[in-house]
Every structure is written in structure tokens, then in C-alpha cells.
């Protein structure tokens, strides 16, 4: 499967909905797994969360086992600087998972 490029809240919402349905999860189940409200998740899937808190979005993506890669875009006349490889969302979130 190709890596989707997300440039808008609606596209992120579509990706979350498709992944949730593919995994057979209800919105209630995913919201509980990600520790977010179901109504908030409904808004995310609808593309209504353009200014959603990043930690909440990352929890949803982590619950769906989706990784995030941040990439810069080239602006006319300005080359992108070299940047180190960033850790995946799963790596970051695993540091904060509840411990038994």
C-alpha cells in the first residue's frame, strides 16, 4: 500500500475512518482505545478538527497502528535543509503507554 500524503484535515479524517473500518472497530471502541471522546473522533473523521491537539491525533493513529512521517516540501528557489530521521509516532507514544 502506498504511503498516503495528508495535506488537509478532511484527508486525515478519511484515512482514520478507513483504517478503523478495515480493523472492524466502532467509533466507540476506537475512542476508548485512544482515550478520546467519541464525539471528538466523529469530528476528526468528518474533517472538522483542523486545529486538533497533536497528542490526541497521535493517540488515535497509535490505536490504529498507523505511523506518521513528517516531510518538508520544496519551495521555489529554496532547497530543503538536511534533517535527521525522526522517530515514528509509535516510538514516541510507546514511551508514554500505561505500565502495569
N, CA, C and O atoms as CSV, one atom per row, in Angstrom:
chain,resi,resn,atom,element,x,y,z
A,1,UNK,N,N,0.830,-1.181,0.000
A,1,UNK,CA,C,0.000,0.000,0.000
A,1,UNK,C,C,0.874,1.244,0.000
A,1,UNK,O,O,1.866,1.306,0.726
A,2,UNK,N,N,0.518,2.217,-0.795
A,2,UNK,CA,C,1.277,3.456,-0.873
A,2,UNK,C,C,1.102,4.260,0.410
A,2,UNK,O,O,0.070,4.172,1.075
A,3,UNK,N,N,2.107,5.032,0.744
A,3,UNK,CA,C,2.027,5.893,1.910
A,3,UNK,C,C,1.199,7.121,1.554
A,3,UNK,O,O,1.563,7.870,0.647
A,4,UNK,N,N,0.085,7.337,2.260
A,4,UNK,CA,C,-0.745,8.499,1.930
A,4,UNK,C,C,-0.077,9.789,2.377
A,4,UNK,O,O,0.600,9.828,3.404
A,5,UNK,N,N,-0.271,10.828,1.605
A,5,UNK,CA,C,0.216,12.161,1.953
A,5,UNK,C,C,-0.999,12.972,2.378
A,5,UNK,O,O,-1.950,13.126,1.612
A,6,UNK,N,N,-0.962,13.480,3.582
A,6,UNK,CA,C,-2.085,14.207,4.150
A,6,UNK,C,C,-1.750,15.700,4.171
A,6,UNK,O,O,-0.745,16.122,4.742
A,7,UNK,N,N,-2.614,16.477,3.537
A,7,UNK,CA,C,-2.410,17.931,3.500
A,7,UNK,C,C,-3.605,18.696,4.048
A,7,UNK,O,O,-3.597,19.927,4.071
A,8,UNK,N,N,-4.638,17.973,4.493
A,8,UNK,CA,C,-5.843,18.644,4.995
A,8,UNK,C,C,-6.518,17.763,6.035
A,8,UNK,O,O,-6.370,16.541,6.027
A,9,UNK,N,N,-7.264,18.406,6.934
A,9,UNK,CA,C,-7.965,17.685,7.992
A,9,UNK,C,C,-8.932,16.655,7.425
A,9,UNK,O,O,-9.073,15.569,7.986
A,10,UNK,N,N,-9.596,16.976,6.328
A,10,UNK,CA,C,-10.561,16.038,5.735
A,10,UNK,C,C,-9.872,14.755,5.269
A,10,UNK,O,O,-10.419,13.664,5.430
A,11,UNK,N,N,-8.684,14.882,4.697
A,11,UNK,CA,C,-7.947,13.698,4.239
A,11,UNK,C,C,-7.508,12.839,5.421
A,11,UNK,O,O,-7.533,11.611,5.336
A,12,UNK,N,N,-7.109,13.471,6.518
A,12,UNK,CA,C,-6.741,12.725,7.712
A,12,UNK,C,C,-7.965,11.998,8.260
A,12,UNK,O,O,-7.876,10.834,8.651
A,13,UNK,N,N,-9.094,12.674,8.287
A,13,UNK,CA,C,-10.328,12.047,8.759
A,13,UNK,C,C,-10.712,10.844,7.926
A,13,UNK,O,O,-11.123,9.815,8.462
A,14,UNK,N,N,-10.578,10.970,6.608
A,14,UNK,CA,C,-10.878,9.845,5.718
A,14,UNK,C,C,-9.959,8.657,6.013
A,14,UNK,O,O,-10.410,7.513,6.068
A,15,UNK,N,N,-8.678,8.937,6.201
A,15,UNK,CA,C,-7.703,7.876,6.494
A,15,UNK,C,C,-8.044,7.168,7.802
A,15,UNK,O,O,-8.002,5.940,7.875
A,16,UNK,N,N,-8.381,7.939,8.830
A,16,UNK,CA,C,-8.732,7.357,10.130
A,16,UNK,C,C,-9.976,6.486,9.999
A,16,UNK,O,O,-10.008,5.367,10.512
A,17,UNK,N,N,-10.997,6.992,9.317
A,17,UNK,CA,C,-12.238,6.226,9.148
A,17,UNK,C,C,-11.979,4.920,8.398
A,17,UNK,O,O,-12.448,3.858,8.809
A,18,UNK,N,N,-11.228,5.004,7.295
A,18,UNK,CA,C,-10.935,3.803,6.503
A,18,UNK,C,C,-10.164,2.774,7.321
A,18,UNK,O,O,-10.458,1.581,7.251
A,19,UNK,N,N,-9.184,3.224,8.091
A,19,UNK,CA,C,-8.390,2.301,8.910
A,19,UNK,C,C,-9.254,1.683,10.013
A,19,UNK,O,O,-9.144,0.491,10.298
A,20,UNK,N,N,-10.103,2.492,10.625
A,20,UNK,CA,C,-10.981,1.989,11.685
A,20,UNK,C,C,-11.926,0.915,11.145
A,20,UNK,O,O,-12.078,-0.150,11.745
A,21,UNK,N,N,-12.552,1.205,10.013
A,21,UNK,CA,C,-13.482,0.247,9.421
A,21,UNK,C,C,-12.770,-1.027,8.966
A,21,UNK,O,O,-13.297,-2.128,9.118
A,22,UNK,N,N,-11.576,-0.869,8.411
A,22,UNK,CA,C,-10.802,-2.036,7.966
A,22,UNK,C,C,-10.448,-2.952,9.135
A,22,UNK,O,O,-10.303,-4.163,8.967
A,23,UNK,N,N,-10.310,-2.358,10.323
A,23,UNK,CA,C,-9.977,-3.137,11.514
A,23,UNK,C,C,-11.227,-3.601,12.257
A,23,UNK,O,O,-11.131,-4.256,13.295
A,24,UNK,N,N,-12.393,-3.262,11.727
A,24,UNK,CA,C,-13.642,-3.706,12.338
A,24,UNK,C,C,-13.965,-3.044,13.662
A,24,UNK,O,O,-14.643,-3.635,14.502
A,25,UNK,N,N,-13.489,-1.826,13.858
A,25,UNK,CA,C,-13.731,-1.105,15.108
A,25,UNK,C,C,-14.880,-0.122,14.959
A,25,UNK,O,O,-15.050,0.497,13.908
A,26,UNK,N,N,-15.658,0.014,16.005
A,26,UNK,CA,C,-16.674,1.066,16.034
A,26,UNK,C,C,-16.003,2.356,16.493
A,26,UNK,O,O,-14.885,2.328,17.008
A,27,UNK,N,N,-16.675,3.471,16.309
A,27,UNK,CA,C,-16.122,4.731,16.802
A,27,UNK,C,C,-15.973,4.696,18.315
A,27,UNK,O,O,-15.004,5.224,18.859
A,28,UNK,N,N,-16.923,4.081,18.991
A,28,UNK,CA,C,-16.864,3.971,20.448
A,28,UNK,C,C,-15.639,3.174,20.883
A,28,UNK,O,O,-14.947,3.565,21.823
A,29,UNK,N,N,-15.366,2.061,20.208
A,29,UNK,CA,C,-14.208,1.233,20.555
A,29,UNK,C,C,-12.902,1.978,20.317
A,29,UNK,O,O,-12.013,1.970,21.169
A,30,UNK,N,N,-12.786,2.629,19.147
A,30,UNK,CA,C,-11.552,3.356,18.855
A,30,UNK,C,C,-11.355,4.516,19.817
A,30,UNK,O,O,-10.243,4.750,20.289
A,31,UNK,N,N,-12.423,5.239,20.108
A,31,UNK,CA,C,-12.315,6.353,21.040
A,31,UNK,C,C,-11.814,5.873,22.402
A,31,UNK,O,O,-10.963,6.516,23.016
A,32,UNK,N,N,-12.340,4.747,22.868
A,32,UNK,CA,C,-11.893,4.198,24.156
A,32,UNK,C,C,-10.426,3.779,24.092
A,32,UNK,O,O,-9.659,4.059,25.014
A,33,UNK,N,N,-10.033,3.109,23.007
A,33,UNK,CA,C,-8.637,2.669,22.849
A,33,UNK,C,C,-7.672,3.850,22.823
A,33,UNK,O,O,-6.552,3.756,23.327
A,34,UNK,N,N,-8.110,4.961,22.234
A,34,UNK,CA,C,-7.242,6.130,22.078
A,34,UNK,C,C,-7.404,7.154,23.199
A,34,UNK,O,O,-6.707,8.169,23.218
A,35,UNK,N,N,-8.315,6.895,24.124
A,35,UNK,CA,C,-8.586,7.813,25.241
A,35,UNK,C,C,-9.007,9.199,24.749
A,35,UNK,O,O,-8.527,10.224,25.232
A,36,UNK,N,N,-9.919,9.196,23.773
A,36,UNK,CA,C,-10.529,10.434,23.291
A,36,UNK,C,C,-12.045,10.242,23.344
A,36,UNK,O,O,-12.524,9.111,23.422
A,37,UNK,N,N,-12.785,11.319,23.302
A,37,UNK,CA,C,-14.232,11.220,23.291
A,37,UNK,C,C,-14.751,10.749,21.935
A,37,UNK,O,O,-14.146,11.026,20.899
A,38,UNK,N,N,-15.872,10.040,21.953
A,38,UNK,CA,C,-16.442,9.562,20.697
A,38,UNK,C,C,-16.853,10.735,19.814
A,38,UNK,O,O,-16.629,10.700,18.604
A,39,UNK,N,N,-17.446,11.765,20.394
A,39,UNK,CA,C,-17.857,12.929,19.590
A,39,UNK,C,C,-16.646,13.623,18.972
A,39,UNK,O,O,-16.716,14.114,17.846
A,40,UNK,N,N,-15.541,13.663,19.708
A,40,UNK,CA,C,-14.321,14.254,19.159
A,40,UNK,C,C,-13.850,13.438,17.967
A,40,UNK,O,O,-13.450,13.999,16.946
A,41,UNK,N,N,-13.894,12.102,18.092
A,41,UNK,CA,C,-13.495,11.215,16.998
A,41,UNK,C,C,-14.415,11.396,15.792
A,41,UNK,O,O,-13.948,11.398,14.653
A,42,UNK,N,N,-15.709,11.549,16.033
A,42,UNK,CA,C,-16.659,11.804,14.938
A,42,UNK,C,C,-16.217,13.046,14.174
A,42,UNK,O,O,-16.207,13.046,12.943
A,43,UNK,N,N,-15.854,14.101,14.891
A,43,UNK,CA,C,-15.394,15.337,14.260
A,43,UNK,C,C,-14.102,15.148,13.491
A,43,UNK,O,O,-13.939,15.697,12.401
A,44,UNK,N,N,-13.182,14.376,14.051
A,44,UNK,CA,C,-11.920,14.105,13.356
A,44,UNK,C,C,-12.187,13.393,12.039
A,44,UNK,O,O,-11.652,13.781,11.001
A,45,UNK,N,N,-13.012,12.356,12.079
A,45,UNK,CA,C,-13.317,11.602,10.863
A,45,UNK,C,C,-14.053,12.456,9.835
A,45,UNK,O,O,-13.928,12.222,8.633
A,46,UNK,N,N,-14.813,13.437,10.296
A,46,UNK,CA,C,-15.554,14.319,9.390
A,46,UNK,C,C,-14.663,15.425,8.819
A,46,UNK,O,O,-15.091,16.172,7.939
A,47,UNK,N,N,-13.427,15.534,9.315
A,47,UNK,CA,C,-12.524,16.577,8.835
A,47,UNK,C,C,-12.757,17.916,9.503
A,47,UNK,O,O,-12.307,18.952,9.012
A,48,UNK,N,N,-13.470,17.892,10.640
A,48,UNK,CA,C,-13.800,19.131,11.350
A,48,UNK,C,C,-12.786,19.501,12.423
A,48,UNK,O,O,-13.047,20.400,13.223
A,49,UNK,N,N,-11.662,18.849,12.460
A,49,UNK,CA,C,-10.675,19.086,13.520
A,49,UNK,C,C,-9.366,19.639,12.948
A,49,UNK,O,O,-8.291,19.095,13.201
A,50,UNK,N,N,-9.468,20.710,12.187
A,50,UNK,CA,C,-8.282,21.298,11.559
A,50,UNK,C,C,-7.264,21.774,12.591
A,50,UNK,O,O,-6.073,21.858,12.290
A,51,UNK,N,N,-7.720,22.087,13.809
A,51,UNK,CA,C,-6.786,22.529,14.844
A,51,UNK,C,C,-6.787,21.555,16.023
A,51,UNK,O,O,-6.642,21.968,17.174
A,52,UNK,N,N,-6.947,20.278,15.737
A,52,UNK,CA,C,-6.967,19.256,16.782
A,52,UNK,C,C,-5.616,19.184,17.492
A,52,UNK,O,O,-4.569,19.334,16.863
A,53,UNK,N,N,-5.645,18.954,18.806
A,53,UNK,CA,C,-4.386,18.782,19.531
A,53,UNK,C,C,-3.601,17.585,18.977
A,53,UNK,O,O,-4.152,16.500,18.791
A,54,UNK,N,N,-2.333,17.797,18.723
A,54,UNK,CA,C,-1.497,16.761,18.126
A,54,UNK,C,C,-1.462,15.496,18.974
A,54,UNK,O,O,-1.468,14.393,18.429
A,55,UNK,N,N,-1.426,15.635,20.296
A,55,UNK,CA,C,-1.358,14.436,21.135
A,55,UNK,C,C,-2.602,13.573,20.964
A,55,UNK,O,O,-2.504,12.347,21.005
A,56,UNK,N,N,-3.757,14.176,20.775
A,56,UNK,CA,C,-4.986,13.402,20.585
A,56,UNK,C,C,-4.964,12.691,19.229
A,56,UNK,O,O,-5.346,11.525,19.127
A,57,UNK,N,N,-4.520,13.394,18.200
A,57,UNK,CA,C,-4.420,12.784,16.870
A,57,UNK,C,C,-3.437,11.617,16.908
A,57,UNK,O,O,-3.711,10.558,16.344
A,58,UNK,N,N,-2.300,11.804,17.565
A,58,UNK,CA,C,-1.303,10.738,17.648
A,58,UNK,C,C,-1.830,9.528,18.410
A,58,UNK,O,O,-1.512,8.393,18.056
A,59,UNK,N,N,-2.637,9.754,19.457
A,59,UNK,CA,C,-3.215,8.615,20.186
A,59,UNK,C,C,-4.148,7.812,19.292
A,59,UNK,O,O,-4.153,6.583,19.347
A,60,UNK,N,N,-4.942,8.498,18.464
A,60,UNK,CA,C,-5.843,7.802,17.543
A,60,UNK,C,C,-5.027,7.005,16.529
A,60,UNK,O,O,-5.318,5.835,16.283
A,61,UNK,N,N,-4.017,7.626,15.946
A,61,UNK,CA,C,-3.184,6.931,14.963
A,61,UNK,C,C,-2.471,5.738,15.589
A,61,UNK,O,O,-2.360,4.679,14.971
A,62,UNK,N,N,-1.995,5.912,16.802
A,62,UNK,CA,C,-1.319,4.812,17.507
A,62,UNK,C,C,-2.290,3.661,17.762
A,62,UNK,O,O,-1.930,2.497,17.584
A,63,UNK,N,N,-3.514,3.976,18.175
A,63,UNK,CA,C,-4.517,2.930,18.430
A,63,UNK,C,C,-4.837,2.153,17.157
A,63,UNK,O,O,-5.225,0.986,17.220
A,64,UNK,N,N,-4.677,2.797,16.009
A,64,UNK,CA,C,-4.916,2.147,14.719
A,64,UNK,C,C,-3.646,1.533,14.138
A,64,UNK,O,O,-3.667,0.999,13.029
A,65,UNK,N,N,-2.544,1.606,14.876
A,65,UNK,CA,C,-1.242,1.103,14.422
A,65,UNK,C,C,-0.794,1.782,13.131
A,65,UNK,O,O,-0.230,1.145,12.241
A,66,UNK,N,N,-1.056,3.089,13.046
A,66,UNK,CA,C,-0.609,3.882,11.903
A,66,UNK,C,C,0.576,4.728,12.330
A,66,UNK,O,O,0.555,5.333,13.402
A,67,UNK,N,N,1.603,4.776,11.505
A,67,UNK,CA,C,2.771,5.608,11.773
A,67,UNK,C,C,2.659,6.916,11.024
A,67,UNK,O,O,1.991,7.005,9.994
A,68,UNK,N,N,3.318,7.925,11.552
A,68,UNK,CA,C,3.338,9.250,10.945
A,68,UNK,C,C,4.764,9.580,10.545
A,68,UNK,O,O,5.702,9.364,11.313
A,69,UNK,N,N,4.919,10.096,9.353
A,69,UNK,CA,C,6.206,10.590,8.897
A,69,UNK,C,C,6.008,12.046,8.485
A,69,UNK,O,O,5.127,12.350,7.681
A,70,UNK,N,N,6.809,12.929,9.021
A,70,UNK,CA,C,6.731,14.339,8.647
A,70,UNK,C,C,7.746,14.607,7.551
A,70,UNK,O,O,8.899,14.183,7.634
A,71,UNK,N,N,7.307,15.308,6.534
A,71,UNK,CA,C,8.199,15.612,5.413
A,71,UNK,C,C,8.057,17.074,5.043
A,71,UNK,O,O,6.958,17.627,5.062
A,72,UNK,N,N,9.155,17.684,4.712
A,72,UNK,CA,C,9.123,19.056,4.252
A,72,UNK,C,C,8.757,19.112,2.787
A,72,UNK,O,O,8.807,18.108,2.077
A,73,UNK,N,N,8.393,20.285,2.352
A,73,UNK,CA,C,8.102,20.462,0.933
A,73,UNK,C,C,9.044,21.519,0.373
A,73,UNK,O,O,9.462,22.438,1.077
A,74,UNK,N,N,9.358,21.375,-0.867
A,74,UNK,CA,C,10.305,22.273,-1.515
A,74,UNK,C,C,9.596,23.554,-1.943
A,74,UNK,O,O,8.555,23.510,-2.598
A,75,UNK,N,N,10.160,24.674,-1.572
A,75,UNK,CA,C,9.652,25.965,-2.030
A,75,UNK,C,C,10.568,26.457,-3.140
A,75,UNK,O,O,11.783,26.262,-3.097
A,76,UNK,N,N,9.984,27.075,-4.100
A,76,UNK,CA,C,10.725,27.585,-5.254
A,76,UNK,C,C,11.956,28.369,-4.807
A,76,UNK,O,O,11.852,29.340,-4.057
A,77,UNK,N,N,13.108,27.937,-5.273
A,77,UNK,CA,C,14.344,28.661,-5.004
A,77,UNK,C,C,14.997,28.354,-3.673
A,77,UNK,O,O,16.099,28.838,-3.414
A,78,UNK,N,N,14.355,27.565,-2.814
A,78,UNK,CA,C,14.931,27.261,-1.509
A,78,UNK,C,C,15.067,25.755,-1.336
A,78,UNK,O,O,14.060,25.055,-1.236
A,79,UNK,N,N,16.287,25.247,-1.299
A,79,UNK,CA,C,16.450,23.808,-1.082
A,79,UNK,C,C,16.106,23.460,0.367
A,79,UNK,O,O,16.282,24.277,1.271
A,80,UNK,N,N,15.622,22.258,0.572
A,80,UNK,CA,C,15.322,21.799,1.927
A,80,UNK,C,C,16.620,21.488,2.660
A,80,UNK,O,O,17.537,20.902,2.084
A,81,UNK,N,N,16.701,21.878,3.927
A,81,UNK,CA,C,17.906,21.543,4.702
A,81,UNK,C,C,17.917,20.055,5.024
A,81,UNK,O,O,16.872,19.407,5.075
A,82,UNK,N,N,19.115,19.529,5.238
A,82,UNK,CA,C,19.249,18.139,5.657
A,82,UNK,C,C,18.736,18.030,7.089
A,82,UNK,O,O,19.080,18.846,7.944
A,83,UNK,N,N,17.920,17.027,7.339
A,83,UNK,CA,C,17.374,16.841,8.684
A,83,UNK,C,C,17.556,15.393,9.102
A,83,UNK,O,O,17.537,14.487,8.269
A,84,UNK,N,N,17.732,15.183,10.407
A,84,UNK,CA,C,17.871,13.807,10.885
A,84,UNK,C,C,16.535,13.069,10.754
A,84,UNK,O,O,15.474,13.688,10.674
A,85,UNK,N,N,16.610,11.747,10.733
A,85,UNK,CA,C,15.410,10.923,10.692
A,85,UNK,C,C,14.665,11.068,12.011
A,85,UNK,O,O,15.256,10.966,13.086
A,86,UNK,N,N,13.369,11.306,11.916
A,86,UNK,CA,C,12.549,11.480,13.111
A,86,UNK,C,C,11.981,10.138,13.561
A,86,UNK,O,O,11.751,9.258,12.731
A,87,UNK,N,N,11.749,9.968,14.867
A,87,UNK,CA,C,11.141,8.730,15.336
A,87,UNK,C,C,9.686,8.657,14.883
A,87,UNK,O,O,9.056,9.686,14.639
A,88,UNK,N,N,9.152,7.442,14.770
A,88,UNK,CA,C,7.757,7.269,14.380
A,88,UNK,C,C,6.844,7.642,15.545
A,88,UNK,O,O,7.279,7.702,16.694
A,89,UNK,N,N,5.585,7.888,15.235
A,89,UNK,CA,C,4.597,8.189,16.269
A,89,UNK,C,C,4.508,7.039,17.262
A,89,UNK,O,O,4.359,7.264,18.463
A,90,UNK,N,N,4.599,5.815,16.768
A,90,UNK,CA,C,4.531,4.648,17.662
A,90,UNK,C,C,5.690,4.645,18.649
A,90,UNK,O,O,5.508,4.319,19.822
A,91,UNK,N,N,6.880,5.006,18.179
A,91,UNK,CA,C,8.034,5.067,19.081
A,91,UNK,C,C,7.826,6.099,20.176
A,91,UNK,O,O,8.126,5.851,21.344
A,92,UNK,N,N,7.310,7.258,19.791
A,92,UNK,CA,C,7.079,8.328,20.760
A,92,UNK,C,C,6.000,7.915,21.753
A,92,UNK,O,O,6.177,8.060,22.963
A,93,UNK,N,N,4.877,7.399,21.240
A,93,UNK,CA,C,3.771,7.049,22.119
A,93,UNK,C,C,4.097,5.872,23.035
A,93,UNK,O,O,3.573,5.789,24.145
A,94,UNK,N,N,4.959,4.961,22.577
A,94,UNK,CA,C,5.291,3.806,23.411
A,94,UNK,C,C,6.003,4.242,24.693
A,94,UNK,O,O,5.976,3.521,25.690
A,95,UNK,N,N,6.630,5.401,24.674
A,95,UNK,CA,C,7.293,5.919,25.875
A,95,UNK,C,C,6.278,6.317,26.945
A,95,UNK,O,O,6.597,6.376,28.133
A,96,UNK,N,N,5.043,6.590,26.499
A,96,UNK,CA,C,4.022,7.096,27.414
A,96,UNK,C,C,2.896,6.100,27.681
A,96,UNK,O,O,1.916,6.447,28.339
A,97,UNK,N,N,3.018,4.878,27.185
A,97,UNK,CA,C,1.995,3.875,27.404
A,97,UNK,C,C,1.889,3.553,28.887
A,97,UNK,O,O,2.864,3.633,29.634
A,98,UNK,N,N,0.688,3.190,29.288
A,98,UNK,CA,C,0.467,2.820,30.688
A,98,UNK,C,C,1.277,1.575,31.002
A,98,UNK,O,O,1.370,0.646,30.199
A,99,UNK,N,N,1.841,1.582,32.152
A,99,UNK,CA,C,2.648,0.447,32.590
A,99,UNK,C,C,1.852,-0.337,33.630
A,99,UNK,O,O,1.141,0.254,34.444
A,100,UNK,N,N,1.968,-1.658,33.606
A,100,UNK,CA,C,1.196,-2.486,34.548
A,100,UNK,C,C,1.528,-2.210,36.002
A,100,UNK,O,O,0.955,-2.833,36.895
